[in-house]
Amino acid sequence: MGRAFEFRKARKMKRWDAMAKGFTRMGKEIALAVKSGGPDPTTNARLRVAVQNAKGINMPKDRIEAAIKRASSKEDKDLEEVVYEGYGPGGVAILAECATDNINRTVANIRSYFNKCGGSLGKTGSLDFIFTRKGVFKINAEGRDLEELELELIDFGLEEIQQEEDLLFIYTAFEDFGNMSKGLETLGIEPISSELQRIALSETEISDDVAEEVIKLIEKIEEDDDVQNVYHNMK
């Protein structure tokens, strides 16, 4: 069938892998939300956001419901949230948020990725001066007056709005995440996604060759089933 077919097949498989990883990640987020606040999205704000985000990546309704039901079972394993921080090649700061039922396995895996790729795992909190946590909401831009929306959202903790094509990204301080969630709900705006992200306060500039090594490390970390999110400060 030729190289063109193989190329298309490889791209399709990569998309499927990314989709499967996204569903796994959201399944864990749903489980964490259920275990911390119960299975009812109307009374559990974290679960409401998790379900919303799952829908945003087209996770099937039956899989969302199954994840909630599974997490509600006493037989389901408890997950623990843990953050690992370190430096990759060229001194690039890398932070991985994980959800695991076996911390020993997870830390051993994360450490091995850093070591094999010329980096080093650091202590918890060692990158606090590089990353700050922000609430990030993604909504459709179509039909919205940017200036008017900005005025409406200031009282809910709006720090910044950025537009990228047909999407709007709304940024808040960590402590205003809940206020903004309620504010958007009050205005009848349903976000495509809403989450707490780590934003780099400074960036590290490196050569293209070193950047390739950093990307390899990040990809290895992202492939781990225990990893939820990976952040870096590579320019």
C-alpha positions as CSV (number, residue, x, y, z in Angstrom):
1,M,0.0,0.0,0.0
2,G,3.0,2.2,0.1
3,R,4.6,4.8,2.3
4,A,1.7,7.3,2.1
5,F,-0.6,4.7,3.6
6,E,1.9,3.8,6.4
7,F,2.3,7.6,7.2
8,R,-1.5,8.0,7.4
9,K,-1.8,4.9,9.5
10,A,0.9,6.1,11.9
11,R,-0.8,9.5,12.3
12,K,-4.2,7.8,13.0
13,M,-2.6,5.5,15.6
14,K,-1.0,8.5,17.3
15,R,-4.4,10.3,17.5
16,W,-6.0,7.2,18.9
17,D,-3.2,6.9,21.5
18,A,-3.7,10.5,22.5
19,M,-7.4,10.1,22.8
20,A,-7.0,6.9,24.9
21,K,-4.5,8.8,27.1
22,G,-7.0,11.7,27.5
23,F,-9.8,9.4,28.5
24,T,-7.6,7.6,31.0
25,R,-6.5,10.9,32.5
26,M,-10.1,12.2,32.8
27,G,-11.2,8.9,34.3
28,K,-8.7,9.4,37.0
29,E,-9.7,13.0,37.6
30,I,-13.3,11.9,37.8
31,A,-12.3,9.2,40.4
32,L,-10.4,11.7,42.5
33,A,-13.3,14.1,42.4
34,V,-15.8,11.3,43.4
35,K,-13.6,10.1,46.3
36,S,-13.2,13.7,47.6
37,G,-16.7,14.9,47.3
38,G,-19.2,12.2,46.3
39,P,-20.8,11.0,43.0
40,D,-23.3,13.8,42.5
41,P,-22.0,16.6,40.2
42,T,-24.7,19.0,41.5
43,T,-23.2,19.0,44.9
44,N,-19.5,18.2,44.0
45,A,-17.9,21.1,42.2
46,R,-14.8,19.3,41.3
47,L,-16.7,16.4,39.8
48,R,-18.8,18.9,37.8
49,V,-15.7,20.4,36.3
50,A,-14.2,16.9,35.6
51,V,-17.3,15.8,33.8
52,Q,-17.4,19.0,31.8
53,N,-13.7,18.6,30.8
54,A,-14.4,14.9,29.9
55,K,-17.2,16.1,27.6
56,G,-14.8,18.7,26.1
57,I,-12.5,15.9,24.8
58,N,-15.5,13.9,23.5
59,M,-15.3,11.2,26.2
60,P,-18.4,9.1,25.7
61,K,-21.2,9.5,28.2
62,D,-21.3,5.9,29.1
63,R,-17.6,6.0,29.9
64,I,-18.1,9.0,32.1
65,E,-20.9,7.3,34.0
66,A,-18.9,4.1,34.3
67,A,-16.0,6.1,35.8
68,I,-18.3,7.7,38.4
69,K,-19.8,4.3,39.3
70,R,-16.4,2.6,39.5
71,A,-15.0,5.3,41.8
72,S,-18.1,5.1,44.0
73,S,-17.4,1.4,44.7
74,K,-15.6,0.5,47.9
75,E,-13.6,-2.0,45.9
76,D,-12.0,0.7,43.7
77,K,-8.4,1.5,44.6
78,D,-7.7,4.9,46.2
79,L,-5.7,7.3,44.2
80,E,-3.2,9.8,45.6
81,E,-2.2,13.0,43.9
82,V,1.5,13.7,43.9
83,V,3.8,16.2,42.1
84,Y,7.3,15.4,40.9
85,E,9.8,18.2,40.0
86,G,13.1,18.1,38.3
87,Y,15.5,19.5,35.7
88,G,15.9,18.1,32.2
89,P,18.8,18.7,29.7
90,G,19.9,22.3,29.5
91,G,18.5,23.1,33.0
92,V,14.9,23.1,31.8
93,A,12.5,22.9,34.7
94,I,9.9,20.0,34.4
95,L,7.0,19.3,36.7
96,A,4.7,16.3,36.5
97,E,1.4,16.0,38.2
98,C,0.4,12.4,38.9
99,A,-2.5,10.3,40.2
100,T,-1.3,6.9,41.5
101,D,-2.3,3.9,43.6
102,N,1.3,3.0,44.1
103,I,3.7,5.9,44.9
104,N,6.8,3.7,45.0
105,R,6.2,2.5,41.4
106,T,5.4,6.1,40.2
107,V,8.5,7.8,41.7
108,A,10.8,5.0,40.5
109,N,9.4,5.4,36.9
110,I,9.7,9.2,37.0
111,R,13.2,9.1,38.4
112,S,14.3,6.6,35.7
113,Y,12.9,8.9,32.9
114,F,15.0,11.8,34.2
115,N,18.1,9.8,34.7
116,K,18.0,8.1,31.3
117,C,17.4,11.4,29.5
118,G,20.2,13.4,31.2
119,G,18.1,15.1,33.8
120,S,17.6,14.8,37.6
121,L,14.6,14.5,39.9
122,G,14.5,17.3,42.5
123,K,12.7,17.8,45.9
124,T,9.1,18.7,46.2
125,G,8.7,22.5,46.1
126,S,12.1,23.0,44.4
127,L,10.4,24.6,41.4
128,D,7.9,26.8,43.3
129,F,9.9,29.9,42.2
130,I,9.5,29.0,38.5
131,F,5.8,27.9,38.3
132,T,2.7,29.5,39.5
133,R,-0.8,28.0,39.5
134,K,-3.5,29.7,37.5
135,G,-7.1,28.9,36.7
136,V,-7.6,28.6,32.9
137,F,-11.0,28.4,31.3
138,K,-11.5,27.8,27.6
139,I,-14.7,29.0,25.9
140,N,-16.0,29.6,22.4
141,A,-15.3,33.1,21.1
142,E,-18.1,33.1,18.5
143,G,-20.7,35.9,19.1
144,R,-19.0,37.3,22.2
145,D,-17.9,40.9,22.7
146,L,-14.5,40.7,24.2
147,E,-14.6,44.1,26.0
148,E,-18.0,43.5,27.4
149,L,-17.1,40.0,28.6
150,E,-14.0,41.3,30.3
151,L,-16.0,43.8,32.3
152,E,-18.5,41.1,33.3
153,L,-15.8,38.8,34.5
154,I,-13.6,41.2,36.5
155,D,-15.7,40.8,39.6
156,F,-15.1,37.1,39.5
157,G,-11.3,37.3,39.5
158,L,-10.4,37.8,35.9
159,E,-6.7,38.5,35.4
160,E,-6.4,38.2,31.6
161,I,-8.3,37.1,28.4
162,Q,-6.5,35.9,25.3
163,Q,-8.1,35.0,22.0
164,E,-6.7,32.3,19.7
165,E,-8.8,31.9,16.6
166,D,-12.3,30.9,17.6
167,L,-11.4,30.3,21.3
168,L,-11.1,32.5,24.3
169,F,-8.7,31.6,27.2
170,I,-9.7,33.2,30.6
171,Y,-7.0,33.3,33.3
172,T,-7.5,33.7,37.1
173,A,-5.4,33.4,40.2
174,F,-5.4,30.0,41.8
175,E,-7.7,31.2,44.7
176,D,-10.3,32.6,42.2
177,F,-10.8,29.4,40.3
178,G,-14.1,28.6,42.1
179,N,-15.3,32.2,41.8
180,M,-14.8,32.2,38.1
181,S,-16.5,28.8,37.7
182,K,-19.6,30.3,39.5
183,G,-19.4,33.5,37.5
184,L,-19.4,31.7,34.1
185,E,-22.3,29.6,35.3
186,T,-24.2,32.8,36.4
187,L,-23.6,34.3,32.9
188,G,-24.8,31.1,31.2
189,I,-21.4,30.3,29.7
190,E,-20.4,26.7,29.6
191,P,-16.6,26.3,29.3
192,I,-15.1,23.8,26.9
193,S,-12.6,23.1,29.7
194,S,-11.6,24.6,33.0
195,E,-8.5,23.5,35.0
196,L,-5.7,24.6,37.2
197,Q,-2.5,24.9,35.2
198,R,1.1,25.6,36.1
199,I,2.4,28.7,34.3
200,A,6.1,29.3,34.0
201,L,7.2,32.6,35.4
202,S,10.5,32.4,33.5
203,E,11.8,30.5,30.5
204,T,15.0,28.7,29.7
205,E,16.5,29.2,26.3
206,I,18.3,26.2,24.8
207,S,19.7,25.0,21.5
208,D,17.6,22.9,19.1
209,D,19.7,19.8,19.8
210,V,19.1,20.1,23.5
211,A,15.4,20.9,22.9
212,E,15.1,17.6,21.1
213,E,16.4,15.8,24.2
214,V,14.0,17.7,26.5
215,I,11.1,16.8,24.2
216,K,12.1,13.1,24.4
217,L,12.1,13.3,28.2
218,I,8.7,15.1,28.3
219,E,7.2,12.5,26.0
220,K,8.5,9.6,28.1
221,I,6.9,11.2,31.2
222,E,3.6,11.9,29.4
223,E,3.4,8.2,28.3
224,D,3.3,7.0,31.9
225,D,-0.2,5.9,32.9
226,D,0.2,7.6,36.3
227,V,1.0,11.0,34.9
228,Q,-1.9,13.5,34.5
229,N,-0.1,16.7,33.3
230,V,3.4,17.7,32.5
231,Y,4.7,21.3,32.5
232,H,8.0,22.9,31.5
233,N,9.7,26.2,31.1
234,M,11.5,25.6,27.8
235,K,11.4,28.7,25.6
